[in-house]
Amino acid sequence: MTTGKPATSHFFIRRIMLWFLALGPGVLGMVADNDAGGMLSYLVTGSHNHLPWFVLALFIMAPITFLIQDLALQVALATHLPYSQIIAHKFGSGTAKFNAIILHFLNMMILITEFIGMTSALDFWGVPWNRGLIASFLVVLAVTLFRHVRQMEHLLLMLAVANLAFIPALFLLHPSIHTWHKALSGGFNHHIPFLLLSLAGNAITPWMIFWQQNAVWAGNVKNLSSGEKDIRTGILAQVFMATVVILIGALAAPVAVSGRNPLLWLQHYGSTTVAGLFAVGLFDAGFLAASTISVSSAWMVQEAFSQKLLAPNTSPTQGRFSILHIATLSVTAAVVLSPHLPTASLALWSQALGALWMPITLAMLGLIARDPQIMGQMAMPRRRQFLLGS
């Protein structure tokens, strides 16, 4: 006599697998945006207290992020062209190439923080720094050299589950009344603007626009409705997890993060278990982001400098541009060998610099989206132009 429990369990697992497979690049882009550098910057930001300012900023930036990513989605669906080619068509090939070079170097700075995050996590688990760095480099390289983009997306979405490790890390903290009071207190001071700029840089970055655009070109987004659903799901996950990590930084201790490895700070003021769970999430965040950002960057450079593109669903890390991809990962990983890297400051600055270039990226996106010759009937209406400009 059978109980039916194995069949029920099998059905439940199958439904979860199908749900993961139905998720698209919009979700992956937003989840990967909570990268290792971003998670470290959230931890540092939270440790500076003034919690209401930062949590409020996250929720304010959520609709702005949706507006920008949805606009990128509409441009992609209207044109069915790679984004660098659209920039070249609208502003000239020189502008497209210059933009690609600037963003590629910004992406390289972000990639450094991803390798720092991954290596810090392995270092916390007892893996020597250099060996951990090599392991991090090899695992990112192996995944990003997948031939088909959709296969890589499915794998990364499945592995994104490890991000949930941040949640029990928060609940295992036992903050005192004094820590709560300090986290919630504090007025506006000279540290707040830079920390808010870093938050803005992590909420929406230029590489995400290229990722969204090229995902449509690769055939991974079928229509506007499914694409918007993906983006909304991704933003909810992004804001929720960012809030969790900011709370960890605020409630672990009444003092700010310091030292090369913030996990050691968290272990000292929280506990080994809390820091260990945070390390799981941090490694996963760095891995997801390093994979998506490096692929997005390869797409961007290839489209700007090559007349002959690969087939839409073929990864941009294939062909002759694979050399640039491998060199990019190698150089950014090698930087992490430096024994005196200011981890916390670098995490904040990498996000802040992305925010400083974002107005230029948005200006180009807005001018493209309002052009009826490019967009046709999907040209951006005046009300949305006003919202984007504000």
C-alpha positions as CSV (number, residue, x, y, z in Angstrom):
1,M,0.0,0.0,0.0
2,T,1.4,3.4,-1.0
3,T,0.8,6.6,0.9
4,G,1.2,9.0,-2.0
5,K,3.7,11.1,-0.1
6,P,6.7,10.4,-2.4
7,A,4.5,11.3,-5.4
8,T,3.4,14.5,-3.7
9,S,6.9,15.4,-2.9
10,H,8.1,14.7,-6.5
11,F,5.2,16.9,-7.8
12,F,6.1,19.7,-5.5
13,I,9.8,19.6,-6.5
14,R,8.8,19.5,-10.1
15,R,6.6,22.6,-9.7
16,I,9.5,24.5,-8.1
17,M,11.8,23.5,-10.9
18,L,9.3,24.6,-13.6
19,W,8.8,27.9,-11.7
20,F,12.6,28.5,-11.8
21,L,12.7,27.7,-15.5
22,A,9.9,30.2,-16.1
23,L,11.9,33.0,-14.5
24,G,13.6,35.3,-17.0
25,P,16.6,37.6,-17.3
26,G,14.8,40.5,-15.6
27,V,14.8,38.5,-12.3
28,L,18.4,37.4,-12.7
29,G,19.5,41.0,-13.6
30,M,17.9,42.4,-10.4
31,V,19.0,39.6,-8.1
32,A,22.6,39.8,-9.5
33,D,22.5,43.6,-8.9
34,N,22.6,42.7,-5.2
35,D,26.1,41.7,-5.9
36,A,29.0,41.0,-3.4
37,G,30.1,44.7,-3.6
38,G,26.5,45.8,-3.1
39,M,26.0,43.4,-0.1
40,L,29.2,44.7,1.4
41,S,28.2,48.3,0.8
42,Y,24.8,47.5,2.4
43,L,26.5,46.0,5.4
44,V,28.8,49.0,5.7
45,T,25.9,51.5,5.2
46,G,23.8,49.8,7.8
47,S,26.7,49.8,10.3
48,H,26.8,53.6,10.1
49,N,23.3,53.6,11.7
50,H,20.7,56.3,10.5
51,L,18.7,53.2,9.5
52,P,15.4,55.1,8.6
53,W,17.3,57.1,5.9
54,F,18.6,54.1,4.1
55,V,15.6,51.9,4.2
56,L,13.4,54.7,3.0
57,A,15.8,55.4,0.2
58,L,15.6,51.7,-0.9
59,F,11.8,51.9,-1.2
60,I,11.9,55.2,-3.0
61,M,14.4,53.8,-5.5
62,A,12.3,50.7,-6.3
63,P,9.8,52.4,-8.6
64,I,12.6,54.4,-10.2
65,T,14.4,51.1,-10.9
66,F,11.3,49.7,-12.5
67,L,10.8,52.7,-14.7
68,I,14.3,52.5,-16.0
69,Q,14.4,48.7,-16.6
70,D,10.9,48.8,-18.1
71,L,12.0,51.5,-20.5
72,A,15.0,49.4,-21.5
73,L,12.7,46.5,-22.1
74,Q,10.4,48.5,-24.3
75,V,13.4,49.8,-26.4
76,A,14.5,46.2,-26.8
77,L,11.1,44.9,-27.9
78,A,10.6,47.8,-30.3
79,T,14.0,47.5,-32.0
80,H,15.1,43.8,-31.5
81,L,18.7,45.1,-31.8
82,P,21.6,45.0,-29.4
83,Y,21.8,48.2,-27.3
84,S,25.2,49.3,-28.5
85,Q,24.0,49.2,-32.0
86,I,21.0,51.3,-31.1
87,I,23.3,53.9,-29.5
88,A,25.5,53.9,-32.6
89,H,22.4,54.4,-34.8
90,K,21.2,57.3,-32.7
91,F,24.4,59.0,-31.6
92,G,27.1,57.6,-33.9
93,S,29.6,54.7,-33.6
94,G,32.2,56.9,-31.8
95,T,29.7,57.5,-29.0
96,A,28.8,53.8,-28.8
97,K,32.5,52.9,-28.6
98,F,33.4,55.6,-26.0
99,N,30.4,54.6,-23.9
100,A,31.4,50.9,-24.1
101,I,35.0,51.6,-23.0
102,I,33.9,53.8,-20.0
103,L,31.3,51.2,-18.8
104,H,33.7,48.3,-19.3
105,F,36.2,49.9,-16.9
106,L,33.4,50.7,-14.5
107,N,32.3,47.0,-14.7
108,M,35.9,46.0,-14.1
109,M,35.9,47.9,-10.9
110,I,32.6,46.2,-9.8
111,L,34.1,42.8,-10.8
112,I,37.0,43.5,-8.4
113,T,34.5,43.8,-5.5
114,E,32.8,40.5,-6.6
115,F,36.1,38.6,-6.4
116,I,36.8,40.3,-3.1
117,G,33.4,39.1,-1.8
118,M,33.8,35.6,-3.0
119,T,37.4,35.3,-1.8
120,S,36.5,36.8,1.6
121,A,33.8,34.2,2.0
122,L,36.2,31.3,1.2
123,D,38.8,32.9,3.4
124,F,36.3,32.9,6.3
125,W,35.7,29.2,5.7
126,G,39.5,28.5,6.0
127,V,40.5,28.5,2.4
128,P,43.8,30.5,1.9
129,W,43.3,33.8,0.2
130,N,45.2,33.0,-3.0
131,R,43.6,29.6,-3.4
132,G,40.2,31.0,-2.7
133,L,40.7,33.7,-5.4
134,I,41.8,31.1,-8.0
135,A,38.8,29.0,-7.2
136,S,36.5,32.0,-7.5
137,F,38.1,32.9,-10.8
138,L,37.8,29.4,-12.2
139,V,34.1,28.9,-11.3
140,V,33.1,32.3,-12.8
141,L,35.1,31.5,-16.0
142,A,33.6,28.1,-16.3
143,V,30.0,29.3,-16.1
144,T,30.5,32.3,-18.3
145,L,32.0,30.2,-21.1
146,F,28.7,28.4,-21.6
147,R,27.9,28.5,-25.3
148,H,24.2,29.3,-24.9
149,V,23.0,32.2,-22.8
150,R,19.7,30.6,-21.7
151,Q,21.5,27.6,-20.2
152,M,23.7,29.9,-18.2
153,E,20.7,31.9,-17.0
154,H,18.9,28.7,-15.8
155,L,22.0,27.6,-13.8
156,L,22.5,31.0,-12.2
157,L,18.8,31.3,-11.3
158,M,18.9,27.9,-9.6
159,L,22.1,28.9,-7.6
160,A,20.5,32.2,-6.6
161,V,18.7,30.3,-3.8
162,A,21.8,30.5,-1.7
163,N,21.1,34.3,-1.4
164,L,18.4,33.3,1.2
165,A,21.2,32.6,3.7
166,F,21.1,36.3,4.6
167,I,17.7,35.8,6.2
168,P,18.6,33.4,9.0
169,A,21.8,35.4,9.5
170,L,19.6,38.4,10.4
171,F,17.3,36.4,12.7
172,L,20.2,34.9,14.6
173,L,21.3,38.3,15.7
174,H,20.3,39.3,19.2
175,P,20.7,43.1,19.3
176,S,20.5,45.0,22.6
177,I,18.2,47.9,23.2
178,H,21.2,50.2,23.0
179,T,22.0,48.8,19.5
180,W,18.4,49.2,18.3
181,H,18.3,52.8,19.6
182,K,21.6,53.7,18.0
183,A,20.6,52.1,14.6
184,L,17.3,54.1,14.5
185,S,18.8,57.4,15.8
186,G,20.9,60.0,14.1
187,G,20.1,63.0,11.9
188,F,21.4,63.9,8.5
189,N,25.2,64.3,8.6
190,H,28.1,64.6,6.1
191,H,28.4,60.8,5.7
192,I,24.8,60.4,4.5
193,P,25.0,61.8,0.9
194,F,27.9,59.5,-0.1
195,L,26.2,56.5,1.4
196,L,22.9,57.3,-0.3
197,L,24.9,57.8,-3.6
198,S,26.3,54.3,-3.1
199,L,22.8,52.9,-2.5
200,A,21.6,54.6,-5.7
201,G,24.5,53.1,-7.6
202,N,23.6,49.7,-6.4
203,A,19.9,50.0,-7.0
204,I,20.3,50.6,-10.8
205,T,23.5,50.4,-12.8
206,P,24.3,50.8,-16.5
207,W,25.2,47.1,-17.1
208,M,21.6,46.1,-16.1
209,I,20.2,48.1,-19.1
210,F,22.5,46.2,-21.5
211,W,21.7,42.9,-19.8
212,Q,17.9,43.5,-20.2
213,Q,18.3,44.8,-23.8
214,N,20.5,41.9,-24.9
215,A,18.3,39.3,-23.2
216,V,15.4,40.4,-25.5
217,W,17.7,40.3,-28.5
218,A,18.8,36.8,-27.5
219,G,15.1,35.7,-27.6
220,N,14.8,35.1,-23.8
221,V,12.0,37.6,-23.3
222,K,8.9,37.0,-25.5
223,N,6.7,40.0,-24.8
224,L,6.2,43.1,-22.7
225,S,3.9,41.5,-20.1
226,S,6.2,38.6,-19.2
227,G,9.2,41.0,-19.2
228,E,7.6,43.4,-16.8
229,K,6.5,40.6,-14.5
230,D,10.1,39.4,-14.4
231,I,11.3,42.9,-13.5
232,R,8.8,43.4,-10.8
233,T,9.7,40.0,-9.2
234,G,13.4,40.9,-9.4
235,I,12.9,44.3,-7.8
236,L,10.9,42.9,-4.9
237,A,13.7,40.3,-4.3
238,Q,16.3,43.1,-4.6
239,V,14.7,45.5,-2.1
240,F,13.9,42.7,0.4
241,M,17.4,41.3,0.4
242,A,19.0,44.7,0.5
243,T,16.9,45.6,3.5
244,V,17.9,42.4,5.3
245,V,21.6,43.1,4.8
246,I,21.3,46.7,5.9
247,L,19.5,45.5,9.1
248,I,22.4,43.0,9.7
249,G,24.9,45.8,9.5
250,A,22.8,48.1,11.7
251,L,22.0,45.5,14.4
252,A,25.2,43.4,14.6
253,A,27.0,46.1,16.6
254,P,26.9,49.8,17.5
255,V,30.2,50.4,15.7
256,A,30.9,50.7,11.9
257,V,32.5,48.0,9.8
258,S,36.3,48.1,9.6
259,G,39.1,45.8,8.4
260,R,40.0,44.0,5.2
261,N,37.4,41.3,5.7
262,P,34.0,42.6,7.0
263,L,33.0,39.0,7.8
264,L,35.5,39.0,10.7
265,W,33.8,42.2,12.0
266,L,30.5,40.3,11.8
267,Q,31.9,37.3,13.5
268,H,33.3,39.4,16.3
269,Y,30.1,41.4,17.0
270,G,27.5,38.9,15.8
271,S,28.6,35.3,15.9
272,T,30.5,32.7,13.9
273,T,27.2,31.2,12.7
274,V,25.9,34.6,11.6
275,A,29.1,35.4,9.8
276,G,29.1,31.9,8.2
277,L,25.6,32.3,6.8
278,F,26.5,35.7,5.6
279,A,29.5,34.2,3.8
280,V,27.3,31.7,2.0
281,G,25.1,34.6,0.7
282,L,28.1,36.8,-0.1
283,F,29.9,34.1,-2.2
284,D,26.6,33.4,-4.1
285,A,26.0,37.2,-4.7
286,G,29.5,37.6,-6.0
287,F,29.3,34.6,-8.2
288,L,26.0,35.6,-9.7
289,A,27.1,39.2,-10.3
290,A,30.5,38.4,-11.7
291,S,28.9,36.0,-14.2
292,T,26.2,38.4,-15.3
293,I,28.2,41.6,-15.3
294,S,31.1,40.1,-17.2
295,V,28.8,38.6,-19.9
296,S,26.9,41.9,-20.1
297,S,30.2,43.8,-20.5
298,A,31.3,41.3,-23.2
299,W,28.0,41.9,-25.1
300,M,28.4,45.7,-24.8
301,V,32.0,45.8,-26.2
302,Q,31.4,43.2,-28.9
303,E,28.4,45.1,-30.2
304,A,30.2,48.5,-30.2
305,F,33.4,47.3,-31.9
306,S,32.4,44.4,-34.1
307,Q,30.5,44.5,-37.4
308,K,29.7,40.8,-37.3
309,L,27.8,39.6,-34.3
310,L,27.3,36.1,-33.0
311,A,23.9,34.4,-33.2
312,P,21.4,35.9,-30.8
313,N,21.4,33.1,-28.2
314,T,25.1,32.5,-28.4
315,S,27.1,33.9,-25.4
316,P,29.2,36.9,-26.2
317,T,32.1,35.1,-24.5
318,Q,32.5,32.9,-27.6
319,G,34.6,33.7,-30.6
320,R,37.4,36.2,-30.8
321,F,36.0,38.3,-28.0
322,S,36.5,35.4,-25.6
323,I,40.1,36.7,-25.2
324,L,38.9,40.0,-23.9
325,H,36.5,38.2,-21.5
326,I,39.2,36.0,-20.1
327,A,41.6,39.0,-19.8
328,T,38.9,41.1,-18.0
329,L,38.3,38.3,-15.4
330,S,42.0,37.7,-15.0
331,V,43.0,41.3,-14.5
332,T,40.2,42.0,-12.0
333,A,40.9,38.8,-10.1
334,A,44.7,39.7,-10.0
335,V,44.0,43.0,-8.3
336,V,42.5,41.2,-5.4
337,L,45.9,39.7,-4.7
338,S,46.9,43.1,-3.2
339,P,47.2,42.7,0.6
340,H,46.2,46.2,1.4
341,L,42.9,46.6,-0.5
342,P,40.4,48.8,1.4
343,T,37.5,46.4,1.0
344,A,34.7,48.5,2.6
345,S,35.8,51.7,0.8
346,L,36.2,50.0,-2.6
347,A,32.7,48.4,-2.3
348,L,31.2,51.9,-1.7
349,W,33.1,53.6,-4.4
350,S,32.4,51.0,-7.1
351,Q,28.7,51.6,-6.5
352,A,29.0,55.4,-6.3
353,L,30.9,55.7,-9.5
354,G,28.2,53.8,-11.4
355,A,25.7,56.2,-10.0
356,L,27.7,59.2,-11.2
357,W,27.7,57.8,-14.8
358,M,24.0,56.8,-14.6
359,P,22.6,60.3,-15.7
360,I,24.5,60.0,-19.0
361,T,23.2,56.5,-19.5
362,L,19.6,57.6,-18.7
363,A,19.9,60.6,-21.0
364,M,20.8,58.4,-23.9
365,L,18.1,55.9,-23.1
366,G,15.5,58.6,-22.8
367,L,16.4,60.2,-26.2
368,I,16.3,56.8,-27.8
369,A,13.0,55.8,-26.2
370,R,11.2,59.1,-27.3
371,D,12.4,58.8,-30.9
372,P,9.4,57.6,-33.1
373,Q,11.7,56.7,-35.9
374,I,13.4,54.1,-33.6
375,M,10.5,53.1,-31.4
376,G,7.5,53.5,-33.7
377,Q,4.2,53.3,-31.8
378,M,6.1,52.3,-28.6
379,A,7.8,55.8,-28.4
380,M,7.9,57.1,-24.8
381,P,4.9,59.3,-24.0
382,R,5.5,62.8,-22.5
383,R,4.4,61.8,-19.0
384,R,7.0,59.1,-18.8
385,Q,9.6,61.6,-20.3
386,F,8.9,63.9,-17.4
387,L,9.2,61.1,-14.8
388,L,12.5,60.0,-16.3
389,G,13.8,63.5,-16.4
390,S,12.8,64.2,-12.8
